[in-house]
Amino acid sequence: MKLWELARGVDGTVTEVDGKDALTARLGDLGFVRGTHVRVDRIISGGELYAVTLRGYTLTLRRGDADAISVKCDS
């Protein structure tokens, strides 16, 4: 499943980051690499923005960026 499909408050693990080279590199720099645990804390602006916690910090992603991140649900 894609990161944006993960329900609010549910933990997941990144399985793949698939996007154009620059996007993949940027997401990797932010900590989205295979095996990283993530949680969607908030869905903002009708599903266009996602507040995600990973590696001890929270950041906001656009849905298009969240679509490049595949996760498996941990629960």
Residue pairs with C-beta under 8 A, 6 or more apart in sequence:
1 12
1 70
1 71
1 72
1 73
2 66
2 67
2 69
2 70
2 71
3 12
3 14
3 38
3 40
3 50
3 52
3 61
3 66
3 67
3 69
3 70
3 71
4 47
4 50
4 63
4 66
4 67
6 12
6 38
6 40
6 71
6 73
7 40
8 40
8 41
8 42
8 43
9 39
9 40
9 41
10 39
10 40
10 73
10 74
10 75
11 37
11 38
11 39
11 73
11 74
11 75
12 37
12 38
12 39
12 71
12 72
12 73
12 74
13 35
13 36
13 37
13 38
13 71
13 72
13 74
14 32
14 33
14 34
14 35
14 36
14 38
14 69
14 70
14 71
15 34
15 70
15 71
15 72
16 34
16 69
16 70
17 24
17 27
17 28
17 32
17 33
17 34
17 68
17 69
17 70
18 24
18 68
18 70
19 27
19 65
19 68
23 65
23 68
24 68
27 65
27 68
27 69
30 59
31 54
31 55
32 38
32 54
32 69
36 54
36 55
37 54
37 74
38 52
38 53
38 54
38 69
38 71
39 52
39 53
39 54
40 50
40 51
40 52
41 51
41 52
41 53
41 58
42 50
42 51
43 49
43 50
43 51
44 50
44 51
44 60
47 63
48 62
48 63
49 60
49 61
49 62
49 63
50 60
50 61
50 62
50 63
50 66
51 58
51 59
51 60
52 58
52 59
52 60
52 61
52 66
